[in-house]
C-alpha cells in the first residue's frame, strides 16, 4: 500500500510531459510530501475529451456507520470488479503525476521510510504517473460532518517488484512511464488499460532516500 508520495516538479514541467494546454492547467505547486486527504495534481479528460490538470482530494470516501468515513487511497488490482471501484475503473481513469513514492519498512523499529523514484542519469526524480481513477463524492468526509461535493482519486496497486519487495512485500503502485502507456490508460478499452496493471521493472527504479524523514528532500527549485 502506498500512502505517501511526492510531486516535486513545476506546473510547466507537468504540462509539458503530460501534454496539457496552459489554459487547461490549474496553478499547482511542487510538494515534497502528499498524504491521504491532501489535494494533489491529477490529469483527466474534460467533457470535450481534452486533457485537463487540476487538483483532486486523495482517497475515495468509504462510509462507516457510526464512525468517521475512511479514505481509501489505493485500488487493488484484484478488487477492480468490486462495486466500490468498478465504474470508476471503467469510466473515470486518470493520471496522477509523481516524482517519488514512499514505503515504510515495518520490519525495523522504529520503521524507516524509503523513497522510490525512476532511475535516470540525467535527472534526480523523473516525472511519472500513477494509474489513477476518480469519482465525485457527495456526502460527509468527517463523522457527523456536513455533506460536501468533492472530486476524489485513488490509484492502482499490484504485486511489488523485486526492489520494492525489499521494503514492502505486499503491494506497489502501478507506474506509467511512457506517453503510450499514459494514453492507453486514459483512452483505451478497459481490457487494454488493465494490461498495464503490473509490477514496474525493478532495474528502471532506485531508492533515492531512506531514514526517518516523511518528506522527499530533493530541492524542488532544482527539479524544473
Secondary structure, DSSP 8 states (H G I E B T S, - for coil): ---EEEE-S-HHHHHHHHT--GGGB-----EEEEETT-EEEEEEE-TTS-EEEEEEEESEEE--TTS--EEE-EEEGGGTTSTTTHHHHHH-EEEEEESEEEEEETTSSS-EEEEEEE--TT-SS--EEEEEEEEEEEE-SSTT---EEEEEEEEEEE---TTGGGT-SS-EE-EE-SHHHHHHHHHS-HHHHHTT-S---GGGEEEEEEES-SS----GGG--
